[in-house]
């Protein structure tokens, strides 16, 4: 595991517990903590001379072995597999065996008279000792649980991110052919009316294909490139519809437009729908107006187009385009965006606000 769960990236303590690069330091800190806990306990103060050092070291070595048996054998083999009762049973057996070993080794440094004096309180001492040792060992279990939880959360986050990327790519791959299909239909209709103009449109259309295939394959694009794409697209449409009025306005308020990055082809569906539905009965009134405004924290995209009062398509009648872009926005911004669509007999308006 190379990094902590995203929610805990700012916690040095959590990173120390979780990250693999701190593993050696964790073990050193754990051993030093156990040694300090033993050496500065009250019962060590009762001893003098070499016993004051030898006896704590015996307890430290045995307890350390017990801790590692718990962390690397009992926890992964029993606890993580849901065998909780069996884990508790083996934990009690481990502690009992460890304390018996400690008692045996300590007896080598206790005189027979001292052993006789301690015999009366040995039973109570073993019971208290088991409670203390089990409590300390369960602390190592808690550490392993926390590491497992953080690792599982990291894997879930990575899986969700992978699924998100796959779905976004799928939506994008559906949107692009949707746009190209409608563009080809427009060229087909123009060929029947004006072949010379159709030739010019086809040349311009090849530039679109070049942009789509070679220059616009990244997940994110500069805003200025997207604006150029919109401008070229609408000017291409104007070539085949002389009476189409086009206005494209963009401004940056307290922000730098050249530095703004956004998901590529984010506005394509809205522009394509505006082109598709901008024809009206009175051709002189046919228009498309695009306004892009950037501030330090958000971008507002507004697209208005004329509509035919005799033809009022349902909001979801645009095929795959509009549903896909709505889903894409939800995946990209998780509710942090605002999409408003308003339709009147003569005008269709889309306003999208996204964070930048």
Rosetta blueprint (number, residue, H / E / L):
1 X L
2 X L
3 X L
4 X L
5 X L
6 X H
7 X H
8 X H
9 X L
10 X L
11 X L
12 X H
13 X H
14 X H
15 X H
16 X H
17 X H
18 X H
19 X L
20 X H
21 X H
22 X H
23 X H
24 X H
25 X H
26 X H
27 X H
28 X H
29 X H
30 X H
31 X H
32 X H
33 X H
34 X H
35 X H
36 X H
37 X H
38 X H
39 X H
40 X L
41 X L
42 X H
43 X H
44 X H
45 X H
46 X H
47 X L
48 X L
49 X L
50 X L
51 X H
52 X H
53 X H
54 X H
55 X H
56 X H
57 X H
58 X H
59 X H
60 X H
61 X H
62 X H
63 X H
64 X H
65 X H
66 X H
67 X H
68 X H
69 X H
70 X H
71 X H
72 X H
73 X H
74 X H
75 X H
76 X H
77 X H
78 X L
79 X H
80 X H
81 X H
82 X L
83 X L
84 X H
85 X H
86 X H
87 X H
88 X H
89 X H
90 X H
91 X H
92 X H
93 X H
94 X H
95 X H
96 X H
97 X H
98 X H
99 X H
100 X H
101 X H
102 X H
103 X H
104 X H
105 X H
106 X H
107 X H
108 X L
109 X L
110 X L
111 X L
112 X H
113 X H
114 X H
115 X H
116 X H
117 X H
118 X H
119 X L
120 X L
121 X L
122 X H
123 X H
124 X H
125 X H
126 X H
127 X H
128 X H
129 X H
130 X H
131 X H
132 X H
133 X H
134 X H
135 X H
136 X H
137 X H
138 X H
139 X H
140 X H
141 X H
142 X H
143 X H
144 X H
145 X H
146 X H
147 X H
148 X H
149 X H
150 X H
151 X H
152 X H
153 X H
154 X H
155 X H
156 X H
157 X H
158 X H
159 X H
160 X H
161 X H
162 X H
163 X H
164 X H
165 X H
166 X H
167 X H
168 X H
169 X H
170 X H
171 X H
172 X H
173 X H
174 X H
175 X H
176 X H
177 X H
178 X H
179 X H
180 X H
181 X H
182 X H
183 X H
184 X H
185 X H
186 X H
187 X H
188 X H
189 X H
190 X H
191 X H
192 X H
193 X H
194 X L
195 X H
196 X H
197 X H
198 X H
199 X H
200 X H
201 X H
202 X H
203 X H
204 X H
205 X H
206 X H
207 X H
208 X H
209 X H
210 X H
211 X H
212 X H
213 X H
214 X H
215 X H
216 X L
217 X L
218 X L
219 X L
220 X E
221 X E
222 X E
223 X H
224 X H
225 X H
226 X H
227 X H
228 X H
229 X H
230 X H
231 X H
232 X H
233 X H
234 X H
235 X H
236 X H
237 X H
238 X H
239 X H
240 X H
241 X L
242 X L
243 X L
244 X L
245 X E
246 X E
247 X E
248 X E
249 X E
250 X E
251 X E
252 X E
253 X L
254 X L
255 X L
256 X L
257 X H
258 X H
259 X H
260 X L
261 X E
262 X E
263 X E
264 X L
265 X L
266 X L
267 X L
268 X H
269 X H
270 X H
271 X H
272 X H
273 X H
274 X H
275 X H
276 X H
277 X H
278 X L
279 X L
280 X L
281 X L
282 X L
283 X H
284 X H
285 X H
286 X L
287 X E
288 X E
289 X E
290 X E
291 X E
292 X E
293 X E
294 X E
295 X L
296 X L
297 X L
298 X E
299 X E
300 X E
301 X E
302 X E
303 X E
304 X E
305 X E
306 X E
307 X L
308 X L
309 X L
310 X L
311 X L
312 X L
313 X L
314 X L
315 X L
316 X L
317 X L
318 X L
319 X L
320 X H
321 X H
322 X H
323 X H
324 X H
325 X H
326 X H
327 X H
328 X H
329 X H
330 X H
331 X H
332 X H
333 X H
334 X L
335 X L
336 X L
337 X L
338 X E
339 X E
340 X E
341 X E
342 X E
343 X E
344 X L
345 X L
346 X L
347 X E
348 X E
349 X E
350 X E
351 X E
352 X E
353 X E
354 X E
355 X E
356 X L
